[in-house]
C-alpha cells in the first residue's frame, strides 16, 4: 500500500525517485511549478522535452497523460510531466484531473520509481479549487494500484497544505 505524506515547501527542493511536473501541453516550460522545475532542473529537462516533441508528442502532451524525462539538476532520477485540465464551472473535468495522478503513477511504475513527489496539479494557474483538487488527488492515489511506496504531496502554501491534510486525516 502506498504511504501518503504531505510536505509544505518547494517541490524543486525535494529528494525523490520522481518529481511530477504540472506541465503545459507544449512540454517546453511555463509558469508556476512547470517554470520552477525547468529553471532548477536545468537545460537537460528541456532537451528531453524537445526530443519528445520531435517524436511521438509532436502536437504536445494531451491533458490527463504523463511522460517522463531526466530530472537534470533536481534531486531525483526522473521528472514525470503531466498536463492537468483547466478548471471549468460549465464542464466536469474531474476525470482528466484524476487521470493525471493515475498516469503519473503508471509511468512511475514503468520506471521503477518508489518515491514520487506530486504538486497540486491544476490548483494553480489552471484555477482548480484547492479543496476539490486535494480530494481528487488523494482519492486517486489511494485507489490506484501501484508499486510506488511513497506518494508525497508537496504543497506550496499553508492553504493547500491544510486542504490536503483534511483529505488525508
DSSP file (Angstrom, degrees, kcal/mol; ACC not computed):
  #  RESIDUE AA STRUCTURE BP1 BP2  ACC     N-H-->O    O-->H-N    N-H-->O    O-->H-N    TCO  KAPPA ALPHA  PHI   PSI    X-CA   Y-CA   Z-CA
    1    1 A X              0   0    0      0, 0.0     2,-0.3     0, 0.0   141,-0.1   0.000 360.0 360.0 360.0 140.7    0.0    0.0    0.0
    2    2 A X        -     0   0    0    139,-0.2     2,-0.4   140,-0.1   148,-0.2  -0.586 360.0-137.4 -78.3 129.5    1.2    3.5   -0.9
    3    3 A X  E     -a  150   0A   0    146,-3.0   148,-2.9    -2,-0.3     2,-0.5  -0.728  14.9-147.2 -83.3 133.0    2.0    5.8    2.0
    4    4 A X  E     -a  151   0A   0     -2,-0.4     2,-0.3   146,-0.2   148,-0.2  -0.907  19.4-179.2-104.2 125.6    0.8    9.3    1.5
    5    5 A X  E     -a  152   0A   0    146,-2.3   148,-2.9    -2,-0.5     2,-0.4  -0.907  14.8-147.2-120.6 151.4    2.9   12.1    3.0
    6    6 A X  E     +a  153   0A   0     -2,-0.3     2,-0.4   146,-0.2   148,-0.2  -0.956  16.2 177.5-118.8 138.5    2.3   15.9    3.0
    7    7 A X  E     -a  154   0A   0    146,-2.5   148,-3.2    -2,-0.4     2,-0.6  -1.000  21.6-144.5-136.7 135.2    5.1   18.5    2.9
    8    8 A X  E     +a  155   0A   0     -2,-0.4     2,-0.3   146,-0.2   148,-0.2  -0.905  62.9  63.5 -97.7 123.8    4.7   22.2    2.7
    9    9 A X  S    S-     0   0    0    146,-2.4     2,-0.6    -2,-0.6    -2,-0.1  -0.992  88.8 -31.1 164.4-157.8    7.5   23.6    0.6
   10   10 A X    >   -     0   0    0     -2,-0.3     3,-2.2     1,-0.1     4,-0.3  -0.869  38.8-152.2-102.0 114.9    9.2   23.9   -2.8
   11   11 A X  G >  S+     0   0    0     -2,-0.6     3,-1.3     1,-0.3    -1,-0.1   0.776  94.5  65.3 -59.9 -26.7    8.8   20.7   -4.9
   12   12 A X  G 3  S+     0   0    0      1,-0.3    63,-0.4    62,-0.1    -1,-0.3   0.616  99.0  54.3 -72.9  -9.1   12.1   21.6   -6.7
   13   13 A X  G <  S+     0   0    0     -3,-2.2    -1,-0.3    61,-0.1    -2,-0.2   0.404  87.3 109.9 -99.8  -0.6   13.9   21.0   -3.4
   14   14 A X    <   -     0   0    0     -3,-1.3     2,-0.6    -4,-0.3    61,-0.5  -0.416  61.6-140.3 -78.7 151.6   12.5   17.6   -2.8
   15   15 A X  B     +f   75   0B   0     -2,-0.1     2,-0.3    59,-0.1    61,-0.2  -0.966  46.3 129.9-109.3 117.5   14.5   14.4   -3.0
   16   16 A X        -     0   0    0     59,-1.8    61,-0.4    -2,-0.6    62,-0.2  -0.967  68.7-108.0-157.6 163.9   12.5   11.6   -4.6
   17   17 A X  S    S+     0   0    0     98,-0.7    61,-1.9    -2,-0.3    60,-1.9   0.921 108.1  14.0 -63.6 -42.0   12.9    9.0   -7.4
   18   18 A X  E     -cb  78 116A   0     97,-2.0    99,-2.5    59,-0.2     2,-0.5  -0.996  64.2-157.0-137.8 140.9   10.5   11.0   -9.5
   19   19 A X  E     -cb  79 117A   0     59,-2.0    61,-2.3    -2,-0.4     2,-0.4  -0.972  21.9-134.8-113.8 128.7    9.1   14.5   -9.3
   20   20 A X  E     -c   80   0A   0     97,-3.3     2,-0.5    -2,-0.5    61,-0.2  -0.701  14.9-152.1 -87.5 132.5    5.8   15.2  -11.0
   21   21 A X  E     -c   81   0A   0     59,-3.0    61,-2.6    -2,-0.4     2,-1.8  -0.906  14.2-140.2-104.9 125.2    5.6   18.4  -13.1
   22   22 A X  E     -c   82   0A   0     -2,-0.5    12,-0.6    59,-0.2    61,-0.2  -0.648  46.7-179.5 -79.3  84.5    2.3   20.1  -13.6
   23   23 A X  E     -c   83   0A   0     -2,-1.8    61,-0.6    59,-1.8     2,-0.3  -0.287  30.5-120.7 -87.5 165.5    3.3   20.8  -17.2
   24   24 A X    >   -     0   0    0     59,-0.1     3,-1.8    -2,-0.1     5,-0.2  -0.685  39.9-101.5 -96.7 165.9    1.6   22.6  -20.0
   25   25 A X  T 3  S+     0   0    0      1,-0.3    36,-2.3    -2,-0.3    58,-0.1   0.729 117.9  65.2 -64.2 -21.7    1.0   20.6  -23.2
   26   26 A X  T 3  S-     0   0    0     34,-0.2    -1,-0.3     3,-0.1    34,-0.1   0.770  88.7-148.7 -70.0 -23.1    3.9   22.1  -25.1
   27   27 A X    <   +     0   0    0     -3,-1.8    -2,-0.1    34,-0.1     3,-0.1   0.577  68.0 110.3  64.7  11.8    6.3   20.5  -22.6
   28   28 A X  S    S-     0   0    0      1,-0.4    -1,-0.1    21,-0.1    18,-0.1   0.125  87.0 -90.2-106.6  21.1    8.6   23.4  -23.1
   29   29 A X        +     0   0    0     -5,-0.2    -1,-0.4     2,-0.0     2,-0.2  -0.126  51.0 170.2  94.4 166.3    8.3   25.1  -19.8
   30   30 A X        -     0   0    0      2,-0.1     2,-0.1    -3,-0.1     8,-0.1  -0.816  38.8 -41.2-176.5-144.1    5.9   27.7  -18.5
   31   31 A X  S >> S+     0   0    0     -2,-0.2     4,-1.5     4,-0.1     3,-0.8  -0.303  94.0  14.7 -98.6-174.6    4.9   29.4  -15.2
   32   32 A X  H 3> S-     0   0    0      1,-0.2     4,-2.2     2,-0.2     5,-0.2  -0.126 129.4  -8.2  55.1-138.1    4.3   28.1  -11.7
   33   33 A X  H 3> S+     0   0    0      1,-0.2     4,-2.8     2,-0.2    -1,-0.2   0.893 136.6  56.8 -57.7 -43.1    5.6   24.6  -10.9
   34   34 A X  H <> S+     0   0    0     -3,-0.8     4,-2.2   -12,-0.6    -2,-0.2   0.933 109.6  43.2 -57.2 -50.9    6.5   24.0  -14.6
   35   35 A X  H  X S+     0   0    0     -4,-1.5     4,-2.6     1,-0.2    -1,-0.2   0.898 113.8  51.9 -63.4 -40.7    8.7   27.0  -14.8
   36   36 A X  H  X S+     0   0    0     -4,-2.2     4,-2.7     2,-0.2     5,-0.3   0.908 110.1  48.4 -63.7 -42.7   10.3   26.3  -11.4
   37   37 A X  H  X S+     0   0    0     -4,-2.8     4,-2.6     1,-0.2     5,-0.2   0.920 113.6  46.8 -64.7 -43.9   11.1   22.7  -12.4
   38   38 A X  H  X S+     0   0    0     -4,-2.2     4,-1.5    -5,-0.2    -2,-0.2   0.912 114.4  47.8 -64.7 -41.8   12.6   23.7  -15.7
   39   39 A X  H  < S+     0   0    0     -4,-2.6    -2,-0.2    -5,-0.2    -1,-0.2   0.963 120.1  35.6 -63.9 -51.9   14.7   26.5  -14.1
   40   40 A X  H  < S+     0   0    0     -4,-2.7    -2,-0.2     1,-0.2    -1,-0.2   0.865 117.3  52.9 -72.5 -35.2   16.1   24.4  -11.2
   41   41 A X  H  < S-     0   0    0     -4,-2.6    32,-2.6    -5,-0.3     3,-0.4   0.755 101.8-147.4 -73.5 -23.8   16.4   21.2  -13.3
   42   42 A X    >X  -     0   0    0     -4,-1.5     3,-1.1    -5,-0.2     4,-0.8  -0.221  37.8 -41.6  85.9-176.0   18.4   23.0  -16.0
   43   43 A X  H 3> S+     0   0    0      1,-0.2     4,-2.4     2,-0.2    -1,-0.2   0.649 119.0  74.6 -68.0 -18.1   18.7   22.5  -19.7
   44   44 A X  H 3> S+     0   0    0     -3,-0.4     4,-2.1     2,-0.2    26,-0.2   0.879  96.0  50.8 -64.2 -36.0   18.7   18.7  -19.7
   45   45 A X  H <> S+     0   0    0     -3,-1.1     4,-2.5     2,-0.2    -1,-0.2   0.950 111.5  46.6 -65.8 -48.3   15.0   18.6  -19.0
   46   46 A X  H  X S+     0   0    0     -4,-0.8     4,-2.6     1,-0.2    -2,-0.2   0.890 109.9  54.8 -60.7 -39.4   14.1   21.0  -21.8
   47   47 A X  H  X S+     0   0    0     -4,-2.4     4,-1.7     2,-0.2    -1,-0.2   0.921 110.1  45.9 -61.2 -44.1   16.4   19.0  -24.2
   48   48 A X  H  X S+     0   0    0     -4,-2.1     4,-2.1     1,-0.2    -1,-0.2   0.903 111.6  52.2 -64.5 -40.5   14.5   15.8  -23.3
   49   49 A X  H  X S+     0   0    0     -4,-2.5     4,-2.3     1,-0.2    -2,-0.2   0.895 106.9  52.7 -63.0 -39.6   11.2   17.6  -23.8
   50   50 A X  H  X S+     0   0    0     -4,-2.6     4,-1.9     2,-0.2    -1,-0.2   0.885 107.4  52.2 -62.7 -38.0   12.3   18.9  -27.2
   51   51 A X  H  X S+     0   0    0     -4,-1.7     4,-0.8     2,-0.2    -2,-0.2   0.913 109.1  49.9 -63.5 -41.9   13.1   15.2  -28.2
   52   52 A X  H ><>S+     0   0    0     -4,-2.1     5,-2.2     1,-0.2     3,-0.7   0.912 111.0  49.0 -62.0 -41.7    9.6   14.2  -27.1
   53   53 A X  H 3<5S+     0   0    0     -4,-2.3    -1,-0.2     1,-0.2    -2,-0.2   0.834 108.8  53.2 -66.7 -32.2    8.1   17.0  -29.1
   54   54 A X  H 3<5S+     0   0    0     -4,-1.9    -1,-0.2    -5,-0.2    -2,-0.2   0.652 122.0  28.6 -75.8 -14.9   10.2   16.0  -32.2
   55   55 A X  T X<5S-     0   0    0     -4,-0.8     3,-0.9    -3,-0.7    -3,-0.1   0.344 129.8 -11.1-111.8-119.7    8.8   12.4  -31.9
   56   56 A X  T 3 5S+     0   0    0      1,-0.3     3,-0.3     2,-0.1    -3,-0.1   0.725 130.0  52.3 -62.6 -25.9    5.6   10.9  -30.5
   57   57 A X  T > < +     0   0    0     -5,-2.2     3,-1.9     1,-0.2    -1,-0.3  -0.238  62.7 138.9-109.3  44.9    4.4   14.1  -28.9
   58   58 A X  T <  S+     0   0    0     -3,-0.9    -1,-0.2     1,-0.3    -2,-0.1   0.793  79.3  42.5 -58.0 -31.4    4.7   16.5  -31.9
   59   59 A X  T 3  S-     0   0    0      1,-0.4    -1,-0.3    -3,-0.3     2,-0.1   0.317 125.7 -98.9 -97.0   7.6    1.4   18.1  -31.1
   60   60 A X    <   -     0   0    0     -3,-1.9     2,-0.5    -7,-0.1    -1,-0.4  -0.276  50.8 -53.5  99.8 170.4    2.2   18.2  -27.4
   61   61 A X        -     0   0    0    -36,-2.3   -34,-0.1   -37,-0.2     3,-0.1  -0.746  60.2-121.3 -87.0 125.8    1.2   16.0  -24.4
   62   62 A X    >   -     0   0    0     -2,-0.5     3,-1.9     1,-0.1    21,-0.5  -0.292  35.8 -88.9 -66.4 151.4   -2.6   15.6  -24.1
   63   63 A X  T 3  S+     0   0    0      1,-0.3    21,-0.2    19,-0.1    -1,-0.1  -0.334 114.1  22.7 -57.0 134.4   -4.4   16.6  -21.0
   64   64 A X  T 3  S+     0   0    0     19,-3.2    39,-0.3     1,-0.3    -1,-0.3   0.340 101.9 107.5  89.0  -6.6   -4.5   13.8  -18.4
   65   65 A X    <   -     0   0    0     -3,-1.9    18,-1.2    18,-0.2    -1,-0.3  -0.517  52.1-152.4 -99.3 169.8   -1.5   12.0  -19.8
   66   66 A X  E     +D   82   0A   0     16,-0.2     2,-0.3    -2,-0.2    16,-0.2  -0.993  13.4 176.0-144.8 149.6    2.0   11.7  -18.4
   67   67 A X  E     -D   81   0A   0     14,-2.0    14,-3.3    -2,-0.3     2,-0.3  -0.984  22.0-127.7-150.6 150.9    5.5   11.2  -19.8
   68   68 A X  E     +D   80   0A   0     -2,-0.3     2,-0.3    12,-0.3    12,-0.2  -0.752  23.8 169.9-108.6 150.9    9.0   11.1  -18.2
   69   69 A X  E     -D   79   0A   0     10,-2.4    10,-2.1    -2,-0.3   -24,-0.1  -0.823  47.2 -70.9-134.9 178.2   12.3   12.9  -18.8
   70   70 A X  E     -D   78   0A   0     -2,-0.3     8,-0.2   -26,-0.2     9,-0.2  -0.239  36.8-132.4 -60.2 162.8   15.5   13.2  -17.0
   71   71 A X    >   -     0   0    0      6,-0.8     3,-2.4     1,-0.3     7,-0.2   0.397  31.3-165.1-100.6   0.6   15.5   15.3  -13.8
   72   72 A X  T 3  S-     0   0    0      1,-0.3    -1,-0.3     5,-0.2   -30,-0.2  -0.293  70.3  -6.6  56.1-125.0   18.6   17.2  -14.7
   73   73 A X  T 3  S+     0   0    0    -32,-2.6    -1,-0.3   -33,-0.1   -32,-0.1   0.392 108.5 109.4 -86.3   1.9   19.9   19.1  -11.7
   74   74 A X  S <  S-     0   0    0     -3,-2.4     2,-1.8   -33,-0.2    -3,-0.1  -0.384  84.8-108.1 -74.2 158.5   16.9   18.1   -9.4
   75   75 A X  B    S+f   15   0B   0    -61,-0.5   -59,-1.8   -63,-0.4     2,-0.3  -0.439  92.9  80.9 -85.4  63.2   17.5   15.6   -6.6
   76   76 A X  S    S-     0   0    0     -2,-1.8    -5,-0.2   -61,-0.2   -59,-0.2  -0.949  78.2-127.8-155.8 164.8   15.5   12.9   -8.5
   77   77 A X  S    S+     0   0    0    -60,-1.9    -6,-0.8   -61,-0.4     2,-0.3   0.807  89.7  16.6 -87.8 -33.9   16.1   10.4  -11.3
   78   78 A X  E     -cD  18  70A   0    -61,-1.9   -59,-2.0    -8,-0.2     2,-0.5  -0.944  57.0-142.5-138.5 155.7   13.1   11.5  -13.4
   79   79 A X  E     -cD  19  69A   0    -10,-2.1   -10,-2.4    -2,-0.3     2,-0.7  -0.991  19.2-154.3-111.4 128.7   10.6   14.2  -13.9
   80   80 A X  E     -cD  20  68A   0    -61,-2.3   -59,-3.0    -2,-0.5     2,-0.4  -0.920  12.0-153.9-102.9 114.6    7.1   12.9  -14.8
   81   81 A X  E     +cD  21  67A   0    -14,-3.3   -14,-2.0    -2,-0.7     2,-0.4  -0.750  17.8 174.5 -91.1 130.4    5.3   15.6  -16.8
   82   82 A X  E     -cD  22  66A   0    -61,-2.6   -59,-1.8    -2,-0.4     2,-0.7  -0.995  25.3-136.8-135.7 144.4    1.5   15.6  -16.7
   83   83 A X  E     -c   23   0A   0    -18,-1.2   -19,-3.2   -21,-0.5   -18,-0.2  -0.876  20.9-156.0-105.8 110.8   -0.9   18.1  -18.1
   84   84 A X        -     0   0    0     -2,-0.7     2,-0.2   -61,-0.6   -59,-0.1  -0.429  21.1-107.0 -80.5 158.0   -3.7   19.0  -15.9
   85   85 A X        -     0   0    0      8,-0.2     2,-0.3    -2,-0.1    43,-0.2  -0.511  29.8-111.9 -80.3 152.2   -7.1   20.3  -17.1
   86   86 A X        -     0   0    0     -2,-0.2    41,-0.2     1,-0.1     2,-0.1  -0.643  42.8-104.7 -75.8 141.1   -8.1   23.9  -16.7
   87   87 A X        -     0   0    0     39,-3.0     2,-0.4    -2,-0.3    -1,-0.1  -0.426  40.9-173.7 -68.9 141.9  -11.0   24.2  -14.2
   88   88 A X        -     0   0    0      3,-0.4     5,-0.2    -2,-0.1    -3,-0.0  -0.997  26.7-160.2-138.7 133.0  -14.4   24.8  -15.7
   89   89 A X  S    S+     0   0    0     -2,-0.4    -1,-0.1     1,-0.2     3,-0.1   0.684  98.1  52.0 -79.8 -17.9  -17.7   25.6  -14.0
   90   90 A X  S    S+     0   0    0      1,-0.2     2,-0.4     2,-0.0    -1,-0.2   0.712 113.1  38.9 -89.7 -21.8  -19.6   24.5  -17.1
   91   91 A X  S    S-     0   0    0      2,-0.0     2,-0.8     0, 0.0    -3,-0.4  -0.994  76.8-127.1-137.2 131.4  -17.9   21.1  -17.7
   92   92 A X        +     0   0    0     -2,-0.4     3,-0.2     1,-0.1    -3,-0.1  -0.685  32.7 166.9 -79.5 112.7  -16.9   18.4  -15.2
   93   93 A X    >>  +     0   0    0     -2,-0.8     4,-1.7    -5,-0.2     3,-0.7   0.099  37.5 117.2-111.2  18.9  -13.2   17.7  -15.9
   94   94 A X  H 3> S+     0   0    0      1,-0.3     4,-2.7     2,-0.2     5,-0.2   0.850  71.3  58.6 -56.4 -37.6  -12.6   15.7  -12.7
   95   95 A X  H 3> S+     0   0    0      1,-0.2     4,-1.9    -3,-0.2    -1,-0.3   0.862 105.1  50.3 -63.3 -34.7  -11.8   12.5  -14.7
   96   96 A X  H <> S+     0   0    0     -3,-0.7     4,-1.3     2,-0.2    -1,-0.2   0.891 110.7  48.7 -70.0 -38.7   -9.0   14.3  -16.5
   97   97 A X  H  X S+     0   0    0     -4,-1.7     4,-1.1     2,-0.2     3,-0.5   0.932 111.8  48.8 -66.3 -44.3   -7.5   15.6  -13.2
   98   98 A X  H  X S+     0   0    0     -4,-2.7     4,-2.3     1,-0.2     3,-0.4   0.888 105.8  59.3 -60.0 -38.7   -7.7   12.1  -11.7
   99   99 A X  H  X S+     0   0    0     -4,-1.9     4,-3.2     1,-0.2     5,-0.3   0.839  95.9  62.4 -60.3 -34.1   -6.1   10.7  -14.9
  100  100 A X  H  X S+     0   0    0     -4,-1.3     4,-1.8    -3,-0.5    -1,-0.2   0.920 109.3  40.6 -57.2 -43.8   -3.0   12.9  -14.2
  101  101 A X  H  X S+     0   0    0     -4,-1.1     4,-2.2    -3,-0.4    -2,-0.2   0.909 116.7  48.1 -73.1 -43.3   -2.4   11.1  -11.0
  102  102 A X  H  X S+     0   0    0     -4,-2.3     4,-2.2     2,-0.2    -2,-0.2   0.936 114.8  46.0 -61.6 -46.4   -3.1    7.6  -12.4
  103  103 A X  H  X S+     0   0    0     -4,-3.2     4,-2.6   -39,-0.3     5,-0.2   0.877 110.7  52.8 -66.2 -38.0   -1.0    8.2  -15.4
  104  104 A X  H  X S+     0   0    0     -4,-1.8     4,-2.4    -5,-0.3    -1,-0.2   0.910 111.0  47.1 -63.7 -41.0    1.9    9.6  -13.4
  105  105 A X  H  X S+     0   0    0     -4,-2.2     4,-2.4     2,-0.2    42,-0.2   0.877 110.2  53.3 -67.3 -37.2    1.8    6.5  -11.1
  106  106 A X  H  X S+     0   0    0     -4,-2.2     4,-2.2     2,-0.2    -2,-0.2   0.941 111.5  45.1 -61.2 -47.0    1.7    4.3  -14.2
  107  107 A X  H  X S+     0   0    0     -4,-2.6     4,-2.0     1,-0.2    -2,-0.2   0.910 111.0  54.0 -63.6 -41.8    4.8    6.0  -15.6
  108  108 A X  H  X>S+     0   0    0     -4,-2.4     5,-2.4     1,-0.2     4,-1.3   0.908 108.6  49.6 -58.2 -42.1    6.5    5.8  -12.2
  109  109 A X  H  <5S+     0   0    0     -4,-2.4     3,-0.3     1,-0.2    -1,-0.2   0.909 108.5  52.1 -63.8 -42.1    5.8    2.0  -12.1
  110  110 A X  H  <5S+     0   0    0     -4,-2.2    -1,-0.2     1,-0.2    -2,-0.2   0.859 113.6  44.8 -61.6 -34.7    7.3    1.6  -15.6
  111  111 A X  H  <5S-     0   0    0     -4,-2.0    -1,-0.2    -5,-0.1    -2,-0.2   0.691 112.7-118.2 -81.4 -19.8   10.4    3.5  -14.4
  112  112 A X  T  <5 +     0   0    0     -4,-1.3    -3,-0.2    -3,-0.3     2,-0.2   0.650  54.4 163.7  86.6  17.7   10.7    1.5  -11.1
  113  113 A X      < -     0   0    0     -5,-2.4    -1,-0.3    -6,-0.2     3,-0.1  -0.492  20.1-179.2 -70.9 135.9   10.2    4.7   -9.0
  114  114 A X  S    S+     0   0    0      1,-0.2    36,-2.3    -2,-0.2    35,-1.7   0.646  70.1  46.8-108.2 -23.5    9.3    4.0   -5.4
  115  115 A X  E     - e   0 150A   0     34,-0.2   -97,-2.0    33,-0.2   -98,-0.7  -0.987  66.4-178.5-123.0 129.8    9.0    7.6   -4.2
  116  116 A X  E     -be  18 151A   0     34,-2.6    36,-3.3    -2,-0.4     2,-0.6  -0.993  15.0-152.8-131.7 128.8    7.1   10.2   -6.1
  117  117 A X  E     -be  19 152A   0    -99,-2.5   -97,-3.3    -2,-0.4     2,-0.4  -0.898  18.7-168.4-102.4 123.9    6.6   13.9   -5.2
  118  118 A X  E     - e   0 153A   0     34,-3.6    36,-3.3    -2,-0.6     2,-0.2  -0.863  12.5-148.7-111.1 142.6    3.5   15.5   -6.6
  119  119 A X        -     0   0    0     -2,-0.4     2,-1.5   -99,-0.2    36,-0.1  -0.445  46.8 -86.6 -87.2 178.0    2.3   19.1   -6.8
  120  120 A X    >   -     0   0    0     34,-0.3     3,-1.9    -2,-0.2     4,-0.3  -0.711  56.1-140.4 -84.5  88.5   -1.3   20.0   -6.5
  121  121 A X  T 3  S+     0   0    0     -2,-1.5    16,-0.1     1,-0.3   -36,-0.1  -0.239  75.6   1.1 -57.7 133.8   -2.0   19.6  -10.3
  122  122 A X  T 3  S+     0   0    0      1,-0.1     6,-2.8   -38,-0.1   -35,-0.3   0.345 101.2 106.5  72.7  -2.7   -4.3   22.2  -11.8
  123  123 A X  S <  S+     0   0    0     -3,-1.9     7,-0.2     4,-0.2    -2,-0.1   0.476  74.8  52.0 -87.6  -0.6   -4.7   24.0   -8.5
  124  124 A X  S >  S-     0   0    0     -4,-0.3     3,-2.1     5,-0.1    -3,-0.0   0.514 127.0 -11.4 -98.5-114.8   -2.5   27.0   -9.5
  125  125 A X  T 3  S+     0   0    0      1,-0.3    -2,-0.1     2,-0.1   -39,-0.0   0.651 126.9  68.8 -67.3 -13.8   -2.9   29.0  -12.7
  126  126 A X  T 3  S-     0   0    0    -40,-0.1   -39,-3.0     2,-0.1    -1,-0.3   0.501 104.0-130.6 -85.1  -2.0   -5.4   26.4  -14.0
  127  127 A X    <   +     0   0    0     -3,-2.1     2,-0.3     1,-0.2    -4,-0.2   0.549  45.6 159.9  79.2  11.0   -7.8   27.6  -11.4
  128  128 A X        -     0   0    0     -6,-2.8    -1,-0.2   -43,-0.2    -2,-0.1  -0.524  51.1-108.0 -71.3 129.8   -9.0   24.3   -9.8
  129  129 A X     >  -     0   0    0     -2,-0.3     4,-2.6     1,-0.1     3,-0.4  -0.368  27.4-131.0 -58.1 130.2  -10.5   24.9   -6.3
  130  130 A X  H  > S+     0   0    0      1,-0.2     4,-2.5     2,-0.2     5,-0.2   0.822 101.7  54.0 -59.8 -37.5   -7.9   23.6   -3.8
  131  131 A X  H  > S+     0   0    0      1,-0.2     4,-2.0     2,-0.2    -1,-0.2   0.919 114.1  41.6 -64.8 -41.3  -10.3   21.6   -1.7
  132  132 A X  H  > S+     0   0    0     -3,-0.4     4,-2.5     2,-0.2     5,-0.2   0.885 113.4  53.1 -71.7 -39.0  -11.7   19.7   -4.7
  133  133 A X  H  X S+     0   0    0     -4,-2.6     4,-2.4     1,-0.2    -2,-0.2   0.904 110.4  48.7 -60.9 -41.2   -8.2   19.3   -6.2
  134  134 A X  H  X S+     0   0    0     -4,-2.5     4,-2.7    -5,-0.2     5,-0.3   0.921 110.5  50.5 -64.7 -44.7   -7.0   17.8   -2.9
  135  135 A X  H  X S+     0   0    0     -4,-2.0     4,-2.5     1,-0.2     5,-0.3   0.940 113.6  44.4 -59.3 -48.6  -10.0   15.4   -2.8
  136  136 A X  H  X S+     0   0    0     -4,-2.5     4,-2.3     2,-0.2     5,-0.2   0.917 115.1  49.2 -63.7 -43.9   -9.4   14.1   -6.3
  137  137 A X  H  X S+     0   0    0     -4,-2.4     4,-2.4    -5,-0.2     5,-0.2   0.953 115.5  40.8 -61.6 -52.1   -5.6   13.8   -5.8
  138  138 A X  H  X S+     0   0    0     -4,-2.7     4,-2.4     1,-0.2     5,-0.2   0.923 116.4  48.9 -67.5 -44.9   -5.7   11.9   -2.6
  139  139 A X  H  X S+     0   0    0     -4,-2.5     4,-2.1    -5,-0.3    -1,-0.2   0.923 113.0  48.4 -59.0 -44.2   -8.7    9.6   -3.6
  140  140 A X  H  X S+     0   0    0     -4,-2.3     4,-1.2    -5,-0.3    -2,-0.2   0.920 112.2  46.9 -66.3 -44.0   -7.0    8.8   -6.9
  141  141 A X  H  < S+     0   0    0     -4,-2.4     3,-0.4    -5,-0.2    -1,-0.2   0.913 113.7  49.6 -64.5 -40.8   -3.6    8.0   -5.4
  142  142 A X  H  < S+     0   0    0     -4,-2.4    -1,-0.2     1,-0.2    -2,-0.2   0.876 115.6  42.9 -62.9 -37.3   -5.3    5.8   -2.7
  143  143 A X  H  < S+     0   0    0     -4,-2.1     2,-0.5    -5,-0.2    -1,-0.2   0.582  93.0  95.9 -89.0 -10.8   -7.4    3.9   -5.2
  144  144 A X  S  < S-     0   0    0     -4,-1.2     2,-0.4    -3,-0.4    -4,-0.0  -0.697  73.8-130.4 -89.1 126.3   -4.7    3.4   -7.9
  145  145 A X        +     0   0    0     -2,-0.5     2,-0.3  -144,-0.1    -2,-0.1  -0.616  48.5 147.3 -73.4 124.6   -2.8    0.1   -7.8
  146  146 A X        -     0   0    0     -2,-0.4   -40,-0.1     2,-0.1  -144,-0.0  -0.987  58.0-132.1-156.2 156.7    0.9    0.9   -7.9
  147  147 A X  S    S+     0   0    0     -2,-0.3     2,-0.2   -42,-0.2    -1,-0.0   0.453  70.1 121.6 -89.6  -3.6    4.3   -0.3   -6.7
  148  148 A X        -     0   0    0      1,-0.2   -34,-0.2   -43,-0.1   -33,-0.2  -0.437  47.7-164.3 -62.1 127.8    5.1    3.3   -5.6
  149  149 A X  S    S+     0   0    0    -35,-1.7  -146,-3.0     1,-0.3     2,-0.4   0.832  71.1  28.6 -85.8 -34.8    5.8    3.1   -1.9
  150  150 A X  E     -ae   3 115A   0    -36,-2.3   -34,-2.6  -148,-0.2     2,-0.6  -0.976  56.9-170.4-134.6 122.7    5.5    6.8   -1.0
  151  151 A X  E     -ae   4 116A   0   -148,-2.9  -146,-2.3    -2,-0.4     2,-0.6  -0.955  17.5-166.2-105.4 116.2    3.4    9.5   -2.7
  152  152 A X  E     -ae   5 117A   0    -36,-3.3   -34,-3.6    -2,-0.6     2,-0.7  -0.914  10.1-153.4-110.0 119.0    4.4   12.8   -1.3
  153  153 A X  E     -ae   6 118A   0   -148,-2.9  -146,-2.5    -2,-0.6     2,-0.8  -0.828   9.7-159.5 -90.5 119.4    2.2   15.8   -2.0
  154  154 A X  E     -a    7   0A   0    -36,-3.3     2,-0.4    -2,-0.7   -34,-0.3  -0.880  10.1-165.9-104.9 107.9    4.4   18.9   -1.9
  155  155 A X  E     -a    8   0A   0   -148,-3.2  -146,-2.4    -2,-0.8     6,-0.1  -0.807  16.3-149.0-104.4 132.3    2.2   21.9   -1.2
  156  156 A X  S    S+     0   0    0     -2,-0.4     2,-0.3  -148,-0.2    -1,-0.1   0.809  74.6  22.0 -72.2 -32.7    3.5   25.4   -1.8
  157  157 A X  S  > S-     0   0    0      1,-0.1     4,-2.4  -149,-0.0     5,-0.1  -0.831  80.9-102.7-135.8 172.9    1.4   27.2    0.9
  158  158 A X  H  > S+     0   0    0     -2,-0.3     4,-2.8     1,-0.2     5,-0.2   0.856 115.8  56.8 -63.4 -38.4   -0.5   26.7    4.1
  159  159 A X  H  > S+     0   0    0      2,-0.2     4,-2.0     1,-0.2    -1,-0.2   0.930 111.3  42.6 -61.3 -45.7   -3.9   26.8    2.4
  160  160 A X  H  > S+     0   0    0      2,-0.2     4,-2.3     1,-0.2     5,-0.2   0.915 113.2  53.0 -66.7 -42.6   -3.0   24.0    0.1
  161  161 A X  H  X S+     0   0    0     -4,-2.4     4,-2.6     1,-0.2    -2,-0.2   0.933 110.5  47.2 -58.2 -46.6   -1.4   22.0    2.8
  162  162 A X  H  X S+     0   0    0     -4,-2.8     4,-2.0     2,-0.2    -1,-0.2   0.875 109.0  54.3 -65.0 -37.6   -4.5   22.3    5.0
  163  163 A X  H  X S+     0   0    0     -4,-2.0     4,-0.8    -5,-0.2    -1,-0.2   0.916 113.3  42.3 -61.7 -42.9   -6.8   21.2    2.1
  164  164 A X  H >X S+     0   0    0     -4,-2.3     4,-1.8     1,-0.2     3,-0.7   0.892 109.7  57.8 -70.9 -39.1   -4.7   18.1    1.6
  165  165 A X  H 3X S+     0   0    0     -4,-2.6     4,-2.2     1,-0.3    -2,-0.2   0.875 101.8  55.9 -59.1 -38.1   -4.4   17.4    5.3
  166  166 A X  H 3< S+     0   0    0     -4,-2.0    -1,-0.3     1,-0.2    -2,-0.2   0.812 110.4  46.1 -63.9 -29.2   -8.2   17.3    5.6
  167  167 A X  H << S+     0   0    0     -4,-0.8    -1,-0.2    -3,-0.7    -2,-0.2   0.792 114.0  46.7 -82.6 -29.8   -8.3   14.6    2.9
  168  168 A X  H  <        0   0    0     -4,-1.8    -2,-0.2     1,-0.2    -3,-0.2   0.834 360.0 360.0 -83.0 -33.8   -5.5   12.5    4.4
  169  169 A X     <        0   0    0     -4,-2.2    -1,-0.2    -5,-0.2    -2,-0.1   0.488 360.0 360.0 -66.4 360.0   -6.8   12.5    8.0
